[in-house]
Amino acid sequence: MGTQLEKPKTVAMNCKKWLRSFDVVLLLVPCCLAPDIAASPLDDLQPGHWYEVPNSALEKVFPSPAPRGNTGPRSVMDAWSGGAYDTRRDRLIVWGGGHLDYSGNELYAFDVRNLAWMRITEPTADNQVVPDAVRYADSRPSSRHTYNYIQYSPEMDALVSLGVAASYGDHSSDRNSDSVDAFNFDSGSWEIKVTKPANGFMIGSISAHDALTGKLWHHGCLSDEAGLVAYDHTTDTWSGPYGQHYVEYYATAAIDPSHHVMVATGGAKNNKVLVWDLNHPGSPREPRTTGPKTLESAQAPGFVYDPAIGKFVGWAGGASVYILDPDSWEWRRIDAASTNTVVPTAPNENGTYGRFRYVPSENAFILVNRADENVYLYKLSNTFSHSKSVRASNVNLVRGGGAVDSWTVLLLVVSSAGTLWACGRCRRGLPVRRS
């Protein structure tokens, strides 16, 4: 049987421990001074509970007329495609299609604050679509199966496609390409980046964002010569490949910045957990795991790192989630609370990949399985991460929004290095936004 997650420490105890690393408490401001905001379902979502967002099917914002393809716009999820989480704007980004399924290359985002989908870009005009190409005639990336190789880079403020697999067409050419593109959310345009070193097939390949270094790591698939490579956005350069290892189809990866390891699980066969030491990159090791190994045999499961509890969290169907401890490599199944009444729809038969993501601002998780189904939100714990991730230089008080209860306070503290940080949360969090 599964277990309930242990009761978290109180916010007061956590903040007291966290503040020991700082020298000066600068200011206490009652948050009741901030204006009110509309209530969110996440305000009252309790640990162990799921919430189904009403009327939140992606298909409501599909383009009309729809671009060509055998299965149409629903292929942005159904055709072996994933997603990423834009932490700056609190949005789940979905992008996919490709092969003979769908030629549309538009981007979609689900806004967690407004609980609504939007179409960020329009698809390339039909007369500009070039089958079997890395990019269409308008220089924008072609539609493709995105598997687990698209990631959001907060340092770049961009969605990065770390190669190309199964681009739209019959695959007479460019079935597997190491071309790299990044969608800059600030400029609203695509940018071509330096080509990735060859490191195995792109089909089914895995990647993850490294919160410690800001790098993007990628590992090829379905080849004994597949290796690990790293992209450094500051210099637009790659390093690697490091090591060689055959990675199975249908795996999903995530990075633990504390232990600085990349971990992958899931697959079509020979199921296991793979661990790469990012301080000394090379071939992965295969730790002996214990506990319920459901995710190890799952087909492209949802799999992310949760900084609030310092463990990996995965989903492969139902109302339960699975936690992997990077110290003991023990799996635990966390069942939904006895009062939970919501169960997500079944995983997409072609994989979940990056459409299950951690939402740092809400200490929650977001999931979407198909374009004609609703979005789901899940709360695992009430323990917030103490990572120093919000610089005051990037934070402004929000005019006309962001209030929390009157008993909540905003703490501003200064580190020994003179860096100003914001600390403290309640319900939807601080009345701040990134500039």
C-alpha positions as CSV (number, residue, x, y, z in Angstrom):
1,M,0.0,0.0,0.0
2,G,1.1,3.6,-0.5
3,T,1.7,6.0,2.3
4,Q,0.8,9.6,3.0
5,L,3.7,12.1,2.9
6,E,5.1,12.9,6.3
7,K,3.7,16.0,7.9
8,P,5.9,19.0,7.0
9,K,7.5,21.3,9.5
10,T,5.8,24.5,10.2
11,V,6.6,27.5,8.0
12,A,7.9,29.4,11.1
13,M,10.4,26.7,11.9
14,N,11.5,26.4,8.2
15,C,12.0,30.2,7.9
16,K,13.9,30.4,11.2
17,K,16.3,27.7,10.0
18,W,16.6,29.3,6.5
19,L,17.3,32.8,7.9
20,R,20.4,31.5,9.8
21,S,22.3,31.8,6.5
22,F,21.7,35.6,6.4
23,D,23.0,38.4,8.4
24,V,20.4,41.1,8.5
25,V,16.6,41.1,8.6
26,L,15.9,44.3,6.6
27,L,12.2,44.8,6.7
28,L,8.8,43.3,7.8
29,V,5.8,44.6,5.8
30,P,2.3,43.4,6.5
31,C,1.0,42.0,3.3
32,C,-2.5,43.3,4.0
33,L,-1.2,46.6,2.6
34,A,-1.3,45.1,-0.9
35,P,-4.5,45.1,-2.9
36,D,-6.7,42.0,-3.1
37,I,-6.5,39.5,-5.9
38,A,-9.1,37.0,-7.1
39,A,-9.1,33.7,-5.3
40,S,-7.4,30.7,-6.9
41,P,-8.3,27.0,-6.5
42,L,-4.7,26.5,-5.6
43,D,-5.2,28.7,-2.5
44,D,-7.1,26.0,-0.7
45,L,-5.7,22.9,-2.4
46,Q,-4.5,20.6,0.3
47,P,-1.7,18.0,0.2
48,G,-2.7,14.8,-1.5
49,H,-5.5,16.4,-3.6
50,W,-5.9,16.9,-7.3
51,Y,-7.9,19.7,-8.9
52,E,-9.4,19.5,-12.4
53,V,-9.5,22.9,-14.1
54,P,-12.9,23.2,-15.6
55,N,-13.2,24.0,-19.3
56,S,-9.5,23.9,-19.8
57,A,-9.1,21.8,-23.0
58,L,-6.4,23.0,-25.3
59,E,-8.5,22.4,-28.4
60,K,-10.5,25.6,-27.6
61,V,-7.6,27.7,-28.9
62,F,-6.6,25.6,-31.9
63,P,-6.0,27.6,-35.1
64,S,-8.7,27.7,-37.7
65,P,-8.4,26.6,-40.4
66,A,-6.0,23.9,-39.0
67,P,-2.7,23.3,-40.7
68,R,-2.3,20.1,-42.7
69,G,-1.7,16.7,-41.2
70,N,-3.3,13.3,-40.8
71,T,-4.3,13.7,-37.1
72,G,-4.4,17.5,-36.8
73,P,-3.6,19.9,-33.9
74,R,-4.2,17.3,-31.2
75,S,-0.8,16.0,-32.3
76,V,0.9,18.7,-30.3
77,M,0.4,16.2,-27.4
78,D,-0.6,12.9,-29.1
79,A,2.4,12.6,-31.4
80,W,5.1,11.8,-28.9
81,S,5.5,15.4,-27.8
82,G,6.3,17.0,-24.5
83,G,6.4,20.4,-22.8
84,A,8.3,22.7,-20.5
85,Y,7.5,25.1,-17.6
86,D,8.0,28.8,-18.0
87,T,8.8,29.8,-14.4
88,R,9.0,33.5,-15.2
89,R,5.3,33.7,-16.3
90,D,3.9,30.6,-14.6
91,R,3.0,28.8,-17.8
92,L,3.1,25.3,-19.0
93,I,4.5,25.4,-22.6
94,V,3.3,22.7,-25.1
95,W,4.9,22.2,-28.5
96,G,4.8,19.2,-30.9
97,G,3.4,17.5,-33.9
98,G,5.6,16.4,-36.8
99,H,5.9,13.3,-39.0
100,L,2.7,12.9,-41.1
101,D,0.6,13.8,-38.0
102,Y,0.7,17.6,-38.1
103,S,2.6,20.4,-39.8
104,G,1.6,23.2,-37.4
105,N,4.5,24.7,-35.5
106,E,2.6,27.0,-33.2
107,L,3.4,27.3,-29.4
108,Y,0.8,27.0,-26.7
109,A,0.9,28.0,-23.0
110,F,-1.4,27.3,-20.1
111,D,-1.4,30.2,-17.7
112,V,-1.5,28.9,-14.1
113,R,-2.5,32.3,-12.8
114,N,-5.5,32.7,-15.1
115,L,-6.1,29.0,-15.5
116,A,-6.5,29.3,-19.3
117,W,-4.7,28.3,-22.5
118,M,-3.4,30.7,-25.1
119,R,-1.8,30.3,-28.5
120,I,1.6,32.1,-28.2
121,T,2.4,32.0,-31.9
122,E,0.6,31.3,-35.1
123,P,1.5,28.4,-37.4
124,T,3.6,28.9,-40.4
125,A,1.5,29.6,-43.5
126,D,0.7,26.5,-45.5
127,N,2.5,27.8,-48.6
128,Q,5.7,28.2,-46.5
129,V,5.6,24.6,-45.1
130,V,8.5,22.5,-46.3
131,P,8.2,18.8,-45.7
132,D,11.2,16.9,-44.3
133,A,13.1,20.0,-43.3
134,V,14.6,21.3,-40.1
135,R,13.0,24.7,-40.8
136,Y,10.2,26.0,-43.0
137,A,10.6,28.6,-45.7
138,D,9.8,31.4,-43.2
139,S,13.0,30.2,-41.2
140,R,10.9,29.0,-38.2
141,P,11.4,25.5,-36.9
142,S,9.4,22.7,-38.5
143,S,6.8,20.8,-36.5
144,R,8.3,17.7,-34.9
145,H,7.9,15.0,-32.2
146,T,9.4,16.7,-29.2
147,Y,9.7,13.8,-26.8
148,N,11.8,14.9,-23.8
149,Y,14.2,17.2,-25.6
150,I,12.5,20.6,-25.2
151,Q,13.3,22.6,-22.1
152,Y,12.6,26.1,-20.7
153,S,15.8,28.0,-19.8
154,P,15.1,30.8,-17.3
155,E,18.5,32.2,-17.9
156,M,17.7,32.6,-21.6
157,D,14.0,33.2,-21.0
158,A,13.5,30.8,-23.9
159,L,12.1,27.5,-24.9
160,V,14.9,25.5,-26.4
161,S,14.6,22.6,-28.8
162,L,17.8,20.6,-28.4
163,G,17.6,19.0,-31.8
164,V,15.0,17.6,-34.3
165,A,13.2,14.3,-34.4
166,A,10.5,13.2,-36.8
167,S,10.0,16.6,-38.4
168,Y,6.9,17.0,-40.5
169,G,6.9,15.0,-43.7
170,D,7.7,11.4,-44.9
171,H,11.3,11.5,-43.6
172,S,13.0,11.5,-46.9
173,S,15.6,13.7,-45.2
174,D,16.4,15.3,-41.8
175,R,14.8,12.5,-39.8
176,N,17.4,13.1,-37.1
177,S,19.1,16.5,-36.8
178,D,21.2,18.2,-34.2
179,S,20.0,21.7,-35.2
180,V,19.1,23.8,-32.1
181,D,16.5,26.5,-32.0
182,A,15.3,28.7,-29.1
183,F,12.1,30.7,-28.8
184,N,12.8,34.0,-27.1
185,F,9.8,34.9,-25.1
186,D,10.9,38.5,-24.7
187,S,11.3,39.1,-28.4
188,G,8.6,36.7,-29.4
189,S,10.8,35.1,-32.1
190,W,12.8,32.0,-32.8
191,E,16.6,32.1,-32.8
192,I,19.1,29.6,-34.3
193,K,21.7,28.4,-31.9
194,V,24.9,26.5,-32.4
195,T,24.5,22.9,-33.6
196,K,24.6,20.2,-31.0
197,P,27.4,17.6,-31.3
198,A,26.2,14.2,-32.6
199,N,25.4,12.1,-29.5
200,G,22.9,9.4,-30.7
201,F,19.4,9.5,-32.1
202,M,17.1,12.4,-31.3
203,I,14.1,10.1,-31.4
204,G,13.2,9.4,-27.8
205,S,16.1,11.4,-26.5
206,I,16.2,13.0,-23.0
207,S,17.2,16.4,-21.6
208,A,16.9,18.5,-18.5
209,H,17.7,22.0,-17.2
210,D,20.5,22.4,-14.6
211,A,19.4,24.9,-12.0
212,L,22.8,24.9,-10.5
213,T,24.8,26.0,-13.6
214,G,22.1,27.1,-16.0
215,K,23.2,24.5,-18.5
216,L,21.0,22.3,-20.6
217,W,22.0,18.6,-20.7
218,H,21.0,16.2,-23.4
219,H,21.5,12.5,-24.0
220,G,20.9,10.7,-27.3
221,C,18.8,7.6,-27.6
222,L,18.7,4.1,-29.3
223,S,22.5,3.9,-29.9
224,D,25.4,2.2,-28.1
225,E,27.4,5.3,-29.0
226,A,24.9,7.8,-27.5
227,G,26.5,10.2,-25.0
228,L,25.8,13.2,-22.7
229,V,26.3,16.8,-23.9
230,A,25.9,20.2,-22.2
231,Y,24.8,23.5,-23.7
232,D,26.2,26.7,-22.2
233,H,24.0,29.7,-23.1
234,T,26.5,32.3,-22.0
235,T,28.9,31.3,-24.8
236,D,26.5,29.5,-27.1
237,T,28.7,26.4,-27.0
238,W,28.5,22.7,-26.3
239,S,30.7,20.4,-24.4
240,G,30.9,16.6,-24.7
241,P,29.9,14.0,-25.6
242,Y,30.7,12.4,-22.3
243,G,30.6,8.6,-22.0
244,Q,28.5,6.2,-24.0
245,H,25.3,4.4,-23.0
246,Y,22.3,2.9,-24.8
247,V,19.2,4.8,-23.5
248,E,15.9,3.2,-24.1
249,Y,13.0,4.8,-25.9
250,Y,10.3,6.3,-23.6
251,A,12.5,7.6,-20.8
252,T,12.2,10.9,-19.0
253,A,15.0,12.9,-17.2
254,A,15.3,15.4,-14.4
255,I,18.2,17.1,-12.5
256,D,18.7,17.2,-8.8
257,P,20.9,20.4,-8.4
258,S,21.7,19.6,-4.7
259,H,23.4,16.3,-5.6
260,H,24.1,17.6,-9.1
261,V,23.0,14.5,-10.9
262,M,20.7,13.9,-13.8
263,V,18.4,10.9,-13.4
264,A,16.3,9.2,-16.0
265,T,13.6,6.5,-15.6
266,G,11.0,4.8,-17.7
267,G,11.5,3.0,-21.0
268,A,10.3,0.5,-23.5
269,K,12.4,-2.4,-22.1
270,N,15.3,-3.1,-19.8
271,N,13.7,-0.7,-17.3
272,K,15.9,0.9,-14.7
273,V,17.1,4.2,-13.2
274,L,20.1,5.8,-14.8
275,V,22.2,8.4,-12.9
276,W,24.8,10.8,-14.4
277,D,27.2,12.7,-12.2
278,L,27.2,16.2,-13.7
279,N,30.3,17.2,-11.7
280,H,32.2,14.4,-13.5
281,P,30.1,13.6,-16.6
282,G,30.6,10.3,-18.3
283,S,28.6,7.1,-18.6
284,P,25.7,6.7,-16.1
285,R,25.5,4.3,-13.2
286,E,22.6,2.1,-12.4
287,P,21.8,2.2,-8.7
288,R,19.8,-0.7,-7.2
289,T,16.4,0.8,-6.4
290,T,13.9,-0.5,-3.9
291,G,10.2,0.0,-3.3
292,P,7.4,0.2,-6.0
293,K,9.2,0.6,-9.3
294,T,6.1,1.5,-11.3
295,L,7.8,4.5,-13.0
296,E,10.8,2.4,-14.2
297,S,8.5,0.4,-16.5
298,A,6.2,3.3,-17.4
299,Q,6.1,4.7,-21.0
300,A,7.6,8.2,-20.9
301,P,6.3,9.0,-17.4
302,G,6.0,12.4,-15.8
303,F,9.3,12.8,-13.8
304,V,10.6,16.0,-12.2
305,Y,12.7,17.2,-9.3
306,D,10.8,18.8,-6.3
307,P,13.2,21.2,-4.5
308,A,10.7,21.6,-1.6
309,I,11.3,18.0,-0.5
310,G,14.6,17.4,-2.2
311,K,13.4,14.3,-4.1
312,F,12.2,13.3,-7.5
313,V,8.5,13.0,-8.1
314,G,6.8,11.0,-10.9
315,W,3.4,10.3,-12.3
316,A,2.3,7.4,-14.5
317,G,-1.5,7.3,-14.1
318,G,-4.1,7.4,-11.4
319,A,-4.2,9.7,-8.3
320,S,-0.9,8.4,-6.8
321,V,2.5,9.8,-7.4
322,Y,5.9,8.2,-6.8
323,I,8.9,9.7,-4.9
324,L,12.5,8.7,-5.6
325,D,15.0,9.5,-2.8
326,P,18.4,10.4,-4.4
327,D,20.2,9.4,-1.1
328,S,18.7,5.9,-0.7
329,W,17.3,5.3,-4.2
330,E,14.1,4.1,-2.6
331,W,10.8,4.6,-4.4
332,R,7.7,5.4,-2.4
333,R,4.1,5.5,-3.6
334,I,2.2,8.5,-2.2
335,D,-1.5,7.8,-2.4
336,A,-4.0,10.6,-2.7
337,A,-5.7,11.8,0.5
338,S,-8.8,9.9,1.6
339,T,-10.8,13.1,0.9
340,N,-9.5,13.5,-2.7
341,T,-12.3,13.1,-5.3
342,V,-10.4,13.9,-8.5
343,V,-8.4,11.3,-10.6
344,P,-6.6,12.5,-13.7
345,T,-7.3,10.9,-17.0
346,A,-5.1,8.0,-18.2
347,P,-1.6,8.9,-19.5
348,N,-1.3,9.6,-23.2
349,E,-0.5,6.3,-24.9
350,N,2.5,8.0,-26.6
351,G,3.9,9.4,-23.4
352,T,3.6,12.2,-20.8
353,Y,7.2,13.5,-21.0
354,G,7.4,17.2,-20.0
355,R,3.6,17.7,-19.7
356,F,3.9,16.9,-15.9
357,R,5.9,19.7,-14.3
358,Y,6.6,21.2,-10.9
359,V,5.2,24.7,-10.3
360,P,7.7,26.5,-8.0
361,S,5.5,29.6,-7.3
362,E,2.7,27.4,-6.0
363,N,4.6,24.4,-4.7
364,A,2.3,22.3,-6.9
365,F,2.3,20.2,-10.0
366,I,0.6,20.6,-13.4
367,L,-0.4,17.8,-15.8
368,V,-2.2,17.6,-19.1
369,N,-2.6,14.4,-21.1
370,R,-4.6,15.3,-24.3
371,A,-5.8,18.3,-26.2
372,D,-9.5,17.5,-25.6
373,E,-9.1,16.9,-21.9
374,N,-8.8,19.3,-18.9
375,V,-5.6,20.3,-17.1
376,Y,-4.9,19.0,-13.7
377,L,-3.2,20.5,-10.7
378,Y,-1.8,18.5,-7.7
379,K,-0.5,19.4,-4.3
380,L,2.0,17.0,-2.7
381,S,3.1,19.0,0.4
382,N,2.9,22.4,2.1
383,T,6.7,22.5,2.4
384,F,8.2,25.3,0.3
385,S,11.8,25.3,-1.0
386,H,14.2,27.5,0.8
387,S,16.4,27.8,-2.2
388,K,17.6,31.4,-2.7
389,S,16.0,31.8,-6.1
390,V,14.3,35.2,-6.1
391,R,16.6,38.3,-6.3
392,A,15.1,41.5,-5.2
393,S,16.6,43.3,-8.2
394,N,14.3,41.2,-10.3
395,V,11.2,41.7,-8.1
396,N,8.7,44.6,-8.0
397,L,5.6,45.1,-5.9
398,V,2.5,44.5,-8.1
399,R,0.1,47.4,-8.4
400,G,-3.5,46.2,-8.3
401,G,-2.8,42.6,-7.3
402,G,-0.9,40.1,-5.2
403,A,-2.5,40.4,-1.7
404,V,-2.6,37.6,0.7
405,D,-4.1,37.3,4.2
406,S,-3.5,40.1,6.7
407,W,-1.6,37.9,9.0
408,T,1.1,37.2,6.4
409,V,4.3,39.2,6.3
410,L,6.9,39.8,3.6
411,L,10.5,39.3,4.8
412,L,13.3,41.1,3.1
413,V,16.8,39.9,4.1
414,V,20.4,40.6,3.2
415,S,23.1,38.0,2.7
416,S,26.7,38.4,3.7
417,A,27.5,39.1,0.1
418,G,25.1,42.1,0.1
419,T,22.5,40.4,-2.1
420,L,18.9,41.2,-1.3
421,W,16.4,38.3,-1.1
422,A,12.7,37.9,-0.6
423,C,11.4,35.3,1.7
424,G,8.1,34.1,3.1
425,R,5.0,32.7,1.6
426,C,1.3,32.1,2.4
427,R,-1.2,30.6,0.1
428,R,-0.6,32.1,-3.3
429,G,2.6,33.6,-2.1
430,L,4.4,36.9,-2.0
431,P,2.8,40.0,-3.6
432,V,5.7,40.2,-6.1
433,R,6.5,39.6,-9.7
434,R,9.6,39.3,-11.7
435,S,10.4,42.3,-13.9
